[in-house]
Amino acid sequence: MKSTITSKFQTTIPKDVRERLKLSVHDAVDWKIEEGKVVVYPVRKDFLQYRNLVKVGAGDIRADIEQARASRVERHR
């Protein structure tokens, strides 16, 4: 398989590669150089890796606002 690099250094991923990697519009690929060769990996969005990182339940909005303000003040000192 072969593709051409345009004047803007863009290229088209051949259809066979897109299908085998199950790529679609707005997917991302990761380019790496390994032993003098360029290797392209699909970037997989593993949503389960974020499990239990988002706090749920009742919160204290006033405390959150005060914490954000204090943080902002510290950044601008």
mmCIF file of the N, C-alpha and C atoms, coordinates in Angstrom:
data_MODEL
# 
_entry.id   MODEL 
# 
loop_
_atom_site.group_PDB 
_atom_site.id 
_atom_site.type_symbol 
_atom_site.label_atom_id 
_atom_site.label_alt_id 
_atom_site.label_comp_id 
_atom_site.label_asym_id 
_atom_site.label_entity_id 
_atom_site.label_seq_id 
_atom_site.pdbx_PDB_ins_code 
_atom_site.Cartn_x 
_atom_site.Cartn_y 
_atom_site.Cartn_z 
_atom_site.occupancy 
_atom_site.B_iso_or_equiv 
_atom_site.pdbx_formal_charge 
_atom_site.auth_seq_id 
_atom_site.auth_comp_id 
_atom_site.auth_asym_id 
_atom_site.auth_atom_id 
_atom_site.pdbx_PDB_model_num 
ATOM 1   N N  . MET A 1 1  ? 0.849   -1.179 0.000  1.00 0.00 ? 1  MET A N  1 
ATOM 2   C CA . MET A 1 1  ? 0.000   0.000  0.000  1.00 0.00 ? 1  MET A CA 1 
ATOM 3   C C  . MET A 1 1  ? 0.888   1.234  0.000  1.00 0.00 ? 1  MET A C  1 
ATOM 4   N N  . LYS A 1 2  ? 0.406   2.241  -0.653 1.00 0.00 ? 2  LYS A N  1 
ATOM 5   C CA . LYS A 1 2  ? 1.194   3.445  -0.800 1.00 0.00 ? 2  LYS A CA 1 
ATOM 6   C C  . LYS A 1 2  ? 0.258   4.644  -0.746 1.00 0.00 ? 2  LYS A C  1 
ATOM 7   N N  . SER A 1 3  ? 0.727   5.734  -0.157 1.00 0.00 ? 3  SER A N  1 
ATOM 8   C CA . SER A 1 3  ? -0.011  6.993  -0.207 1.00 0.00 ? 3  SER A CA 1 
ATOM 9   C C  . SER A 1 3  ? 0.997   8.120  -0.403 1.00 0.00 ? 3  SER A C  1 
ATOM 10  N N  . THR A 1 4  ? 0.505   9.232  -0.877 1.00 0.00 ? 4  THR A N  1 
ATOM 11  C CA . THR A 1 4  ? 1.360   10.368 -1.207 1.00 0.00 ? 4  THR A CA 1 
ATOM 12  C C  . THR A 1 4  ? 1.230   11.452 -0.148 1.00 0.00 ? 4  THR A C  1 
ATOM 13  N N  . ILE A 1 5  ? 2.336   12.146 0.090  1.00 0.00 ? 5  ILE A N  1 
ATOM 14  C CA . ILE A 1 5  ? 2.331   13.273 1.022  1.00 0.00 ? 5  ILE A CA 1 
ATOM 15  C C  . ILE A 1 5  ? 2.061   14.534 0.224  1.00 0.00 ? 5  ILE A C  1 
ATOM 16  N N  . THR A 1 6  ? 1.087   15.318 0.680  1.00 0.00 ? 6  THR A N  1 
ATOM 17  C CA . THR A 1 6  ? 0.716   16.548 -0.027 1.00 0.00 ? 6  THR A CA 1 
ATOM 18  C C  . THR A 1 6  ? 1.667   17.684 0.334  1.00 0.00 ? 6  THR A C  1 
ATOM 19  N N  . SER A 1 7  ? 1.471   18.846 -0.293 1.00 0.00 ? 7  SER A N  1 
ATOM 20  C CA . SER A 1 7  ? 2.309   20.014 -0.008 1.00 0.00 ? 7  SER A CA 1 
ATOM 21  C C  . SER A 1 7  ? 2.138   20.500 1.432  1.00 0.00 ? 7  SER A C  1 
ATOM 22  N N  . LYS A 1 8  ? 1.041   20.114 2.069  1.00 0.00 ? 8  LYS A N  1 
ATOM 23  C CA . LYS A 1 8  ? 0.806   20.475 3.477  1.00 0.00 ? 8  LYS A CA 1 
ATOM 24  C C  . LYS A 1 8  ? 1.227   19.345 4.418  1.00 0.00 ? 8  LYS A C  1 
ATOM 25  N N  . PHE A 1 9  ? 1.991   18.392 3.883  1.00 0.00 ? 9  PHE A N  1 
ATOM 26  C CA . PHE A 1 9  ? 2.471   17.228 4.629  1.00 0.00 ? 9  PHE A CA 1 
ATOM 27  C C  . PHE A 1 9  ? 1.327   16.388 5.194  1.00 0.00 ? 9  PHE A C  1 
ATOM 28  N N  . GLN A 1 10 ? 0.237   16.302 4.453  1.00 0.00 ? 10 GLN A N  1 
ATOM 29  C CA . GLN A 1 10 ? -0.883  15.448 4.813  1.00 0.00 ? 10 GLN A CA 1 
ATOM 30  C C  . GLN A 1 10 ? -0.862  14.211 3.932  1.00 0.00 ? 10 GLN A C  1 
ATOM 31  N N  . THR A 1 11 ? -1.480  13.150 4.426  1.00 0.00 ? 11 THR A N  1 
ATOM 32  C CA . THR A 1 11 ? -1.580  11.929 3.641  1.00 0.00 ? 11 THR A CA 1 
ATOM 33  C C  . THR A 1 11 ? -2.911  11.250 3.936  1.00 0.00 ? 11 THR A C  1 
ATOM 34  N N  . THR A 1 12 ? -3.310  10.349 3.066  1.00 0.00 ? 12 THR A N  1 
ATOM 35  C CA . THR A 1 12 ? -4.549  9.600  3.244  1.00 0.00 ? 12 THR A CA 1 
ATOM 36  C C  . THR A 1 12 ? -4.209  8.211  3.753  1.00 0.00 ? 12 THR A C  1 
ATOM 37  N N  . ILE A 1 13 ? -4.933  7.772  4.770  1.00 0.00 ? 13 ILE A N  1 
ATOM 38  C CA . ILE A 1 13 ? -4.746  6.411  5.271  1.00 0.00 ? 13 ILE A CA 1 
ATOM 39  C C  . ILE A 1 13 ? -5.482  5.480  4.309  1.00 0.00 ? 13 ILE A C  1 
ATOM 40  N N  . PRO A 1 14 ? -4.774  4.518  3.736  1.00 0.00 ? 14 PRO A N  1 
ATOM 41  C CA . PRO A 1 14 ? -5.430  3.617  2.781  1.00 0.00 ? 14 PRO A CA 1 
ATOM 42  C C  . PRO A 1 14 ? -6.643  2.904  3.396  1.00 0.00 ? 14 PRO A C  1 
ATOM 43  N N  . LYS A 1 15 ? -7.622  2.632  2.570  1.00 0.00 ? 15 LYS A N  1 
ATOM 44  C CA . LYS A 1 15 ? -8.877  2.037  3.021  1.00 0.00 ? 15 LYS A CA 1 
ATOM 45  C C  . LYS A 1 15 ? -8.649  0.723  3.760  1.00 0.00 ? 15 LYS A C  1 
ATOM 46  N N  . ASP A 1 16 ? -7.773  -0.120 3.249  1.00 0.00 ? 16 ASP A N  1 
ATOM 47  C CA . ASP A 1 16 ? -7.515  -1.405 3.895  1.00 0.00 ? 16 ASP A CA 1 
ATOM 48  C C  . ASP A 1 16 ? -6.984  -1.207 5.317  1.00 0.00 ? 16 ASP A C  1 
ATOM 49  N N  . VAL A 1 17 ? -6.103  -0.230 5.493  1.00 0.00 ? 17 VAL A N  1 
ATOM 50  C CA . VAL A 1 17 ? -5.555  0.057  6.825  1.00 0.00 ? 17 VAL A CA 1 
ATOM 51  C C  . VAL A 1 17 ? -6.651  0.584  7.742  1.00 0.00 ? 17 VAL A C  1 
ATOM 52  N N  . ARG A 1 18 ? -7.469  1.517  7.240  1.00 0.00 ? 18 ARG A N  1 
ATOM 53  C CA . ARG A 1 18 ? -8.574  2.065  8.049  1.00 0.00 ? 18 ARG A CA 1 
ATOM 54  C C  . ARG A 1 18 ? -9.506  0.963  8.513  1.00 0.00 ? 18 ARG A C  1 
ATOM 55  N N  . GLU A 1 19 ? -9.834  0.052  7.601  1.00 0.00 ? 19 GLU A N  1 
ATOM 56  C CA . GLU A 1 19 ? -10.759 -1.024 7.952  1.00 0.00 ? 19 GLU A CA 1 
ATOM 57  C C  . GLU A 1 19 ? -10.142 -1.995 8.952  1.00 0.00 ? 19 GLU A C  1 
ATOM 58  N N  . ARG A 1 20 ? -8.888  -2.346 8.750  1.00 0.00 ? 20 ARG A N  1 
ATOM 59  C CA . ARG A 1 20 ? -8.248  -3.312 9.653  1.00 0.00 ? 20 ARG A CA 1 
ATOM 60  C C  . ARG A 1 20 ? -8.045  -2.739 11.045 1.00 0.00 ? 20 ARG A C  1 
ATOM 61  N N  . LEU A 1 21 ? -7.796  -1.429 11.132 1.00 0.00 ? 21 LEU A N  1 
ATOM 62  C CA . LEU A 1 21 ? -7.625  -0.790 12.433 1.00 0.00 ? 21 LEU A CA 1 
ATOM 63  C C  . LEU A 1 21 ? -8.944  -0.266 12.995 1.00 0.00 ? 21 LEU A C  1 
ATOM 64  N N  . LYS A 1 22 ? -10.014 -0.433 12.219 1.00 0.00 ? 22 LYS A N  1 
ATOM 65  C CA . LYS A 1 22 ? -11.350 0.029  12.616 1.00 0.00 ? 22 LYS A CA 1 
ATOM 66  C C  . LYS A 1 22 ? -11.346 1.522  12.950 1.00 0.00 ? 22 LYS A C  1 
ATOM 67  N N  . LEU A 1 23 ? -10.735 2.306  12.058 1.00 0.00 ? 23 LEU A N  1 
ATOM 68  C CA . LEU A 1 23 ? -10.678 3.759  12.211 1.00 0.00 ? 23 LEU A CA 1 
ATOM 69  C C  . LEU A 1 23 ? -11.878 4.393  11.532 1.00 0.00 ? 23 LEU A C  1 
ATOM 70  N N  . SER A 1 24 ? -12.337 5.486  12.094 1.00 0.00 ? 24 SER A N  1 
ATOM 71  C CA . SER A 1 24 ? -13.410 6.250  11.470 1.00 0.00 ? 24 SER A CA 1 
ATOM 72  C C  . SER A 1 24 ? -13.125 7.738  11.668 1.00 0.00 ? 24 SER A C  1 
ATOM 73  N N  . VAL A 1 25 ? -14.020 8.568  11.170 1.00 0.00 ? 25 VAL A N  1 
ATOM 74  C CA . VAL A 1 25 ? -13.856 10.019 11.249 1.00 0.00 ? 25 VAL A CA 1 
ATOM 75  C C  . VAL A 1 25 ? -13.682 10.449 12.709 1.00 0.00 ? 25 VAL A C  1 
ATOM 76  N N  . HIS A 1 26 ? -12.772 11.355 12.961 1.00 0.00 ? 26 HIS A N  1 
ATOM 77  C CA . HIS A 1 26 ? -12.456 11.933 14.270 1.00 0.00 ? 26 HIS A CA 1 
ATOM 78  C C  . HIS A 1 26 ? -11.660 11.002 15.181 1.00 0.00 ? 26 HIS A C  1 
ATOM 79  N N  . ASP A 1 27 ? -11.295 9.807  14.711 1.00 0.00 ? 27 ASP A N  1 
ATOM 80  C CA . ASP A 1 27 ? -10.404 8.957  15.497 1.00 0.00 ? 27 ASP A CA 1 
ATOM 81  C C  . ASP A 1 27 ? -9.009  9.564  15.463 1.00 0.00 ? 27 ASP A C  1 
ATOM 82  N N  . ALA A 1 28 ? -8.183  9.168  16.406 1.00 0.00 ? 28 ALA A N  1 
ATOM 83  C CA . ALA A 1 28 ? -6.816  9.668  16.469 1.00 0.00 ? 28 ALA A CA 1 
ATOM 84  C C  . ALA A 1 28 ? -5.844  8.511  16.256 1.00 0.00 ? 28 ALA A C  1 
ATOM 85  N N  . VAL A 1 29 ? -4.686  8.844  15.711 1.00 0.00 ? 29 VAL A N  1 
ATOM 86  C CA . VAL A 1 29 ? -3.625  7.858  15.553 1.00 0.00 ? 29 VAL A CA 1 
ATOM 87  C C  . VAL A 1 29 ? -2.366  8.403  16.206 1.00 0.00 ? 29 VAL A C  1 
ATOM 88  N N  . ASP A 1 30 ? -1.536  7.503  16.677 1.00 0.00 ? 30 ASP A N  1 
ATOM 89  C CA . ASP A 1 30 ? -0.285  7.850  17.339 1.00 0.00 ? 30 ASP A CA 1 
ATOM 90  C C  . ASP A 1 30 ? 0.858   7.400  16.438 1.00 0.00 ? 30 ASP A C  1 
ATOM 91  N N  . TRP A 1 31 ? 1.763   8.315  16.095 1.00 0.00 ? 31 TRP A N  1 
ATOM 92  C CA . TRP A 1 31 ? 2.891   8.019  15.212 1.00 0.00 ? 31 TRP A CA 1 
ATOM 93  C C  . TRP A 1 31 ? 4.126   7.803  16.082 1.00 0.00 ? 31 TRP A C  1 
ATOM 94  N N  . LYS A 1 32 ? 4.836   6.700  15.867 1.00 0.00 ? 32 LYS A N  1 
ATOM 95  C CA . LYS A 1 32 ? 6.061   6.427  16.613 1.00 0.00 ? 32 LYS A CA 1 
ATOM 96  C C  . LYS A 1 32 ? 7.134   5.971  15.634 1.00 0.00 ? 32 LYS A C  1 
ATOM 97  N N  . ILE A 1 33 ? 8.376   6.285  15.973 1.00 0.00 ? 33 ILE A N  1 
ATOM 98  C CA . ILE A 1 33 ? 9.510   5.824  15.184 1.00 0.00 ? 33 ILE A CA 1 
ATOM 99  C C  . ILE A 1 33 ? 10.165  4.695  15.968 1.00 0.00 ? 33 ILE A C  1 
ATOM 100 N N  . GLU A 1 34 ? 10.177  3.505  15.381 1.00 0.00 ? 34 GLU A N  1 
ATOM 101 C CA . GLU A 1 34 ? 10.751  2.330  16.028 1.00 0.00 ? 34 GLU A CA 1 
ATOM 102 C C  . GLU A 1 34 ? 11.747  1.678  15.078 1.00 0.00 ? 34 GLU A C  1 
ATOM 103 N N  . GLU A 1 35 ? 13.001  1.651  15.502 1.00 0.00 ? 35 GLU A N  1 
ATOM 104 C CA . GLU A 1 35 ? 14.072  1.041  14.712 1.00 0.00 ? 35 GLU A CA 1 
ATOM 105 C C  . GLU A 1 35 ? 14.115  1.593  13.292 1.00 0.00 ? 35 GLU A C  1 
ATOM 106 N N  . GLY A 1 36 ? 13.988  2.904  13.160 1.00 0.00 ? 36 GLY A N  1 
ATOM 107 C CA . GLY A 1 36 ? 14.082  3.550  11.860 1.00 0.00 ? 36 GLY A CA 1 
ATOM 108 C C  . GLY A 1 36 ? 12.846  3.439  10.993 1.00 0.00 ? 36 GLY A C  1 
ATOM 109 N N  . LYS A 1 37 ? 11.750  2.924  11.536 1.00 0.00 ? 37 LYS A N  1 
ATOM 110 C CA . LYS A 1 37 ? 10.501  2.806  10.785 1.00 0.00 ? 37 LYS A CA 1 
ATOM 111 C C  . LYS A 1 37 ? 9.403   3.568  11.506 1.00 0.00 ? 37 LYS A C  1 
ATOM 112 N N  . VAL A 1 38 ? 8.479   4.107  10.736 1.00 0.00 ? 38 VAL A N  1 
ATOM 113 C CA . VAL A 1 38 ? 7.330   4.793  11.315 1.00 0.00 ? 38 VAL A CA 1 
ATOM 114 C C  . VAL A 1 38 ? 6.222   3.772  11.530 1.00 0.00 ? 38 VAL A C  1 
ATOM 115 N N  . VAL A 1 39 ? 5.710   3.734  12.753 1.00 0.00 ? 39 VAL A N  1 
ATOM 116 C CA . VAL A 1 39 ? 4.625   2.815  13.100 1.00 0.00 ? 39 VAL A CA 1 
ATOM 117 C C  . VAL A 1 39 ? 3.449   3.663  13.570 1.00 0.00 ? 39 VAL A C  1 
ATOM 118 N N  . VAL A 1 40 ? 2.266   3.369  13.040 1.00 0.00 ? 40 VAL A N  1 
ATOM 119 C CA . VAL A 1 40 ? 1.066   4.133  13.380 1.00 0.00 ? 40 VAL A CA 1 
ATOM 120 C C  . VAL A 1 40 ? 0.162   3.241  14.217 1.00 0.00 ? 40 VAL A C  1 
ATOM 121 N N  . TYR A 1 41 ? -0.219  3.753  15.384 1.00 0.00 ? 41 TYR A N  1 
ATOM 122 C CA . TYR A 1 41 ? -1.102  3.027  16.282 1.00 0.00 ? 41 TYR A CA 1 
ATOM 123 C C  . TYR A 1 41 ? -2.424  3.777  16.418 1.00 0.00 ? 41 TYR A C  1 
ATOM 124 N N  . PRO A 1 42 ? -3.536  3.075  16.435 1.00 0.00 ? 42 PRO A N  1 
ATOM 125 C CA . PRO A 1 42 ? -4.806  3.756  16.726 1.00 0.00 ? 42 PRO A CA 1 
ATOM 126 C C  . PRO A 1 42 ? -4.851  4.112  18.200 1.00 0.00 ? 42 PRO A C  1 
ATOM 127 N N  . VAL A 1 43 ? -5.375  5.282  18.511 1.00 0.00 ? 43 VAL A N  1 
ATOM 128 C CA . VAL A 1 43 ? -5.543  5.698  19.902 1.00 0.00 ? 43 VAL A CA 1 
ATOM 129 C C  . VAL A 1 43 ? -6.915  5.236  20.346 1.00 0.00 ? 43 VAL A C  1 
ATOM 130 N N  . ARG A 1 44 ? -6.936  4.353  21.312 1.00 0.00 ? 44 ARG A N  1 
ATOM 131 C CA . ARG A 1 44 ? -8.197  3.815  21.818 1.00 0.00 ? 44 ARG A CA 1 
ATOM 132 C C  . ARG A 1 44 ? -8.625  4.602  23.039 1.00 0.00 ? 44 ARG A C  1 
ATOM 133 N N  . LYS A 1 45 ? -9.863  4.976  23.062 1.00 0.00 ? 45 LYS A N  1 
ATOM 134 C CA . LYS A 1 45 ? -10.412 5.718  24.189 1.00 0.00 ? 45 LYS A CA 1 
ATOM 135 C C  . LYS A 1 45 ? -11.008 4.715  25.173 1.00 0.00 ? 45 LYS A C  1 
ATOM 136 N N  . ASP A 1 46 ? -10.283 4.456  26.223 1.00 0.00 ? 46 ASP A N  1 
ATOM 137 C CA . ASP A 1 46 ? -10.718 3.485  27.220 1.00 0.00 ? 46 ASP A CA 1 
ATOM 138 C C  . ASP A 1 46 ? -11.423 4.226  28.348 1.00 0.00 ? 46 ASP A C  1 
ATOM 139 N N  . PHE A 1 47 ? -12.735 4.368  28.201 1.00 0.00 ? 47 PHE A N  1 
ATOM 140 C CA . PHE A 1 47 ? -13.500 5.141  29.172 1.00 0.00 ? 47 PHE A CA 1 
ATOM 141 C C  . PHE A 1 47 ? -13.491 4.515  30.565 1.00 0.00 ? 47 PHE A C  1 
ATOM 142 N N  . LEU A 1 48 ? -13.335 3.214  30.652 1.00 0.00 ? 48 LEU A N  1 
ATOM 143 C CA . LEU A 1 48 ? -13.363 2.572  31.967 1.00 0.00 ? 48 LEU A CA 1 
ATOM 144 C C  . LEU A 1 48 ? -12.162 2.940  32.828 1.00 0.00 ? 48 LEU A C  1 
ATOM 145 N N  . GLN A 1 49 ? -11.104 3.479  32.231 1.00 0.00 ? 49 GLN A N  1 
ATOM 146 C CA . GLN A 1 49 ? -9.959  3.870  33.039 1.00 0.00 ? 49 GLN A CA 1 
ATOM 147 C C  . GLN A 1 49 ? -10.293 5.057  33.949 1.00 0.00 ? 49 GLN A C  1 
ATOM 148 N N  . TYR A 1 50 ? -11.366 5.762  33.661 1.00 0.00 ? 50 TYR A N  1 
ATOM 149 C CA . TYR A 1 50 ? -11.772 6.909  34.466 1.00 0.00 ? 50 TYR A CA 1 
ATOM 150 C C  . TYR A 1 50 ? -12.800 6.541  35.533 1.00 0.00 ? 50 TYR A C  1 
ATOM 151 N N  . ARG A 1 51 ? -13.120 5.257  35.654 1.00 0.00 ? 51 ARG A N  1 
ATOM 152 C CA . ARG A 1 51 ? -14.105 4.810  36.621 1.00 0.00 ? 51 ARG A CA 1 
ATOM 153 C C  . ARG A 1 51 ? -13.673 5.202  38.038 1.00 0.00 ? 51 ARG A C  1 
ATOM 154 N N  . ASN A 1 52 ? -14.603 5.688  38.822 1.00 0.00 ? 52 ASN A N  1 
ATOM 155 C CA . ASN A 1 52 ? -14.420 6.083  40.221 1.00 0.00 ? 52 ASN A CA 1 
ATOM 156 C C  . ASN A 1 52 ? -13.603 7.363  40.398 1.00 0.00 ? 52 ASN A C  1 
ATOM 157 N N  . LEU A 1 53 ? -13.322 8.089  39.328 1.00 0.00 ? 53 LEU A N  1 
ATOM 158 C CA . LEU A 1 53 ? -12.610 9.353  39.454 1.00 0.00 ? 53 LEU A CA 1 
ATOM 159 C C  . LEU A 1 53 ? -13.550 10.535 39.632 1.00 0.00 ? 53 LEU A C  1 
ATOM 160 N N  . VAL A 1 54 ? -14.786 10.369 39.205 1.00 0.00 ? 54 VAL A N  1 
ATOM 161 C CA . VAL A 1 54 ? -15.760 11.446 39.309 1.00 0.00 ? 54 VAL A CA 1 
ATOM 162 C C  . VAL A 1 54 ? -16.564 11.256 40.584 1.00 0.00 ? 54 VAL A C  1 
ATOM 163 N N  . LYS A 1 55 ? -16.559 12.294 41.419 1.00 0.00 ? 55 LYS A N  1 
ATOM 164 C CA . LYS A 1 55 ? -17.313 12.219 42.662 1.00 0.00 ? 55 LYS A CA 1 
ATOM 165 C C  . LYS A 1 55 ? -18.783 12.486 42.372 1.00 0.00 ? 55 LYS A C  1 
ATOM 166 N N  . VAL A 1 56 ? -19.618 11.723 42.996 1.00 0.00 ? 56 VAL A N  1 
ATOM 167 C CA . VAL A 1 56 ? -21.052 11.913 42.831 1.00 0.00 ? 56 VAL A CA 1 
ATOM 168 C C  . VAL A 1 56 ? -21.679 12.124 44.196 1.00 0.00 ? 56 VAL A C  1 
ATOM 169 N N  . GLY A 1 57 ? -22.858 12.681 44.182 1.00 0.00 ? 57 GLY A N  1 
ATOM 170 C CA . GLY A 1 57 ? -23.564 12.912 45.430 1.00 0.00 ? 57 GLY A CA 1 
ATOM 171 C C  . GLY A 1 57 ? -23.616 14.390 45.756 1.00 0.00 ? 57 GLY A C  1 
ATOM 172 N N  . ALA A 1 58 ? -24.171 14.663 46.899 1.00 0.00 ? 58 ALA A N  1 
ATOM 173 C CA . ALA A 1 58 ? -24.332 16.057 47.333 1.00 0.00 ? 58 ALA A CA 1 
ATOM 174 C C  . ALA A 1 58 ? -22.965 16.680 47.573 1.00 0.00 ? 58 ALA A C  1 
ATOM 175 N N  . GLY A 1 59 ? -22.824 17.917 47.174 1.00 0.00 ? 59 GLY A N  1 
ATOM 176 C CA . GLY A 1 59 ? -21.576 18.632 47.373 1.00 0.00 ? 59 GLY A CA 1 
ATOM 177 C C  . GLY A 1 59 ? -21.819 19.914 48.140 1.00 0.00 ? 59 GLY A C  1 
ATOM 178 N N  . ASP A 1 60 ? -20.738 20.583 48.477 1.00 0.00 ? 60 ASP A N  1 
ATOM 179 C CA . ASP A 1 60 ? -20.813 21.855 49.197 1.00 0.00 ? 60 ASP A CA 1 
ATOM 180 C C  . ASP A 1 60 ? -20.351 22.943 48.237 1.00 0.00 ? 60 ASP A C  1 
ATOM 181 N N  . ILE A 1 61 ? -21.306 23.580 47.555 1.00 0.00 ? 61 ILE A N  1 
ATOM 182 C CA . ILE A 1 61 ? -20.975 24.550 46.513 1.00 0.00 ? 61 ILE A CA 1 
ATOM 183 C C  . ILE A 1 61 ? -20.210 25.743 47.068 1.00 0.00 ? 61 ILE A C  1 
ATOM 184 N N  . ARG A 1 62 ? -20.593 26.190 48.262 1.00 0.00 ? 62 ARG A N  1 
ATOM 185 C CA . ARG A 1 62 ? -19.885 27.345 48.856 1.00 0.00 ? 62 ARG A CA 1 
ATOM 186 C C  . ARG A 1 62 ? -18.417 27.006 49.119 1.00 0.00 ? 62 ARG A C  1 
ATOM 187 N N  . ALA A 1 63 ? -18.159 25.827 49.635 1.00 0.00 ? 63 ALA A N  1 
ATOM 188 C CA . ALA A 1 63 ? -16.773 25.415 49.889 1.00 0.00 ? 63 ALA A CA 1 
ATOM 189 C C  . ALA A 1 63 ? -16.005 25.274 48.577 1.00 0.00 ? 63 ALA A C  1 
ATOM 190 N N  . ASP A 1 64 ? -16.661 24.759 47.550 1.00 0.00 ? 64 ASP A N  1 
ATOM 191 C CA . ASP A 1 64 ? -16.012 24.616 46.251 1.00 0.00 ? 64 ASP A CA 1 
ATOM 192 C C  . ASP A 1 64 ? -15.643 25.973 45.667 1.00 0.00 ? 64 ASP A C  1 
ATOM 193 N N  . ILE A 1 65 ? -16.541 26.950 45.791 1.00 0.00 ? 65 ILE A N  1 
ATOM 194 C CA . ILE A 1 65 ? -16.274 28.301 45.286 1.00 0.00 ? 65 ILE A CA 1 
ATOM 195 C C  . ILE A 1 65 ? -15.111 28.925 46.047 1.00 0.00 ? 65 ILE A C  1 
ATOM 196 N N  . GLU A 1 66 ? -15.106 28.791 47.352 1.00 0.00 ? 66 GLU A N  1 
ATOM 197 C CA . GLU A 1 66 ? -14.022 29.357 48.161 1.00 0.00 ? 66 GLU A CA 1 
ATOM 198 C C  . GLU A 1 66 ? -12.677 28.701 47.822 1.00 0.00 ? 66 GLU A C  1 
ATOM 199 N N  . GLN A 1 67 ? -12.699 27.402 47.609 1.00 0.00 ? 67 GLN A N  1 
ATOM 200 C CA . GLN A 1 67 ? -11.474 26.698 47.242 1.00 0.00 ? 67 GLN A CA 1 
ATOM 201 C C  . GLN A 1 67 ? -10.966 27.176 45.881 1.00 0.00 ? 67 GLN A C  1 
ATOM 202 N N  . ALA A 1 68 ? -11.875 27.367 44.932 1.00 0.00 ? 68 ALA A N  1 
ATOM 203 C CA . ALA A 1 68 ? -11.484 27.844 43.605 1.00 0.00 ? 68 ALA A CA 1 
ATOM 204 C C  . ALA A 1 68 ? -10.912 29.253 43.687 1.00 0.00 ? 68 ALA A C  1 
ATOM 205 N N  . ARG A 1 69 ? -11.530 30.111 44.486 1.00 0.00 ? 69 ARG A N  1 
ATOM 206 C CA . ARG A 1 69 ? -11.024 31.488 44.642 1.00 0.00 ? 69 ARG A CA 1 
ATOM 207 C C  . ARG A 1 69 ? -9.643  31.488 45.282 1.00 0.00 ? 69 ARG A C  1 
ATOM 208 N N  . ALA A 1 70 ? -9.456  30.692 46.308 1.00 0.00 ? 70 ALA A N  1 
ATOM 209 C CA . ALA A 1 70 ? -8.150  30.619 46.974 1.00 0.00 ? 70 ALA A CA 1 
ATOM 210 C C  . ALA A 1 70 ? -7.082  30.108 46.009 1.00 0.00 ? 70 ALA A C  1 
ATOM 211 N N  . SER A 1 71 ? -7.444  29.136 45.213 1.00 0.00 ? 71 SER A N  1 
ATOM 212 C CA . SER A 1 71 ? -6.508  28.599 44.231 1.00 0.00 ? 71 SER A CA 1 
ATOM 213 C C  . SER A 1 71 ? -6.127  29.650 43.196 1.00 0.00 ? 71 SER A C  1 
ATOM 214 N N  . ARG A 1 72 ? -7.110  30.427 42.755 1.00 0.00 ? 72 ARG A N  1 
ATOM 215 C CA . ARG A 1 72 ? -6.867  31.481 41.767 1.00 0.00 ? 72 ARG A CA 1 
ATOM 216 C C  . ARG A 1 72 ? -5.954  32.547 42.352 1.00 0.00 ? 72 ARG A C  1 
ATOM 217 N N  . VAL A 1 73 ? -6.161  32.912 43.614 1.00 0.00 ? 73 VAL A N  1 
ATOM 218 C CA . VAL A 1 73 ? -5.328  33.918 44.267 1.00 0.00 ? 73 VAL A CA 1 
ATOM 219 C C  . VAL A 1 73 ? -3.884  33.423 44.346 1.00 0.00 ? 73 VAL A C  1 
ATOM 220 N N  . GLU A 1 74 ? -3.705  32.169 44.686 1.00 0.00 ? 74 GLU A N  1 
ATOM 221 C CA . GLU A 1 74 ? -2.359  31.606 44.794 1.00 0.00 ? 74 GLU A CA 1 
ATOM 222 C C  . GLU A 1 74 ? -1.628  31.617 43.442 1.00 0.00 ? 74 GLU A C  1 
ATOM 223 N N  . ARG A 1 75 ? -2.355  31.360 42.364 1.00 0.00 ? 75 ARG A N  1 
ATOM 224 C CA . ARG A 1 75 ? -1.727  31.351 41.028 1.00 0.00 ? 75 ARG A CA 1 
ATOM 225 C C  . ARG A 1 75 ? -1.260  32.725 40.610 1.00 0.00 ? 75 ARG A C  1 
ATOM 226 N N  . HIS A 1 76 ? -1.928  33.759 41.075 1.00 0.00 ? 76 HIS A N  1 
ATOM 227 C CA . HIS A 1 76 ? -1.621  35.128 40.627 1.00 0.00 ? 76 HIS A CA 1 
ATOM 228 C C  . HIS A 1 76 ? -0.759  35.904 41.607 1.00 0.00 ? 76 HIS A C  1 
ATOM 229 N N  . ARG A 1 77 ? -0.183  35.238 42.556 1.00 0.00 ? 77 ARG A N  1 
ATOM 230 C CA . ARG A 1 77 ? 0.723   35.926 43.510 1.00 0.00 ? 77 ARG A CA 1 
ATOM 231 C C  . ARG A 1 77 ? 2.102   36.010 42.957 1.00 0.00 ? 77 ARG A C  1 
# 
